[in-house]
Amino acid sequence: MGLDDKIKNAAEDAKGKTKEGVGSATNDKELENQGKGDQAKSDLKNAGEKVKDAFKH
C-alpha cells in the first residue's frame, strides 16, 4: 500500500468519524449514517490494498 493511499484512507476514515459524531450529537441520523458509510468505504479500501500487497510479496 502506498503512502498516498494510506493518507487518503485515513483522511476518509477521520471524515467519517467526524460526520458520525456530529450526526449523533445533533440527532441527525442521515449524517450519522453517511459517516458510518465513509468509514466502511475506508475499511474496504484498506482491505483491498492489503490483498494487493499480499500478492506483490
TAVENBEL-V522300 format. One line per field, one symbol per residue. phi: phi as a letter, one per 40 degrees, with the letter a starting at -180 (. if undefined). psi: psi as a letter, one per 20 degrees, with the letter a starting at -180 (. if undefined). A space follows every 50 residues. Layout:
phi: ???
psi: ???
This chain:
phi: .ccdccccccccccccccdccccccbfbcccccccccccccccccccccc cdccccc
psi: pqhgggggghghgggghggggggghjknhggghgghgghggggggggghh gghhih.
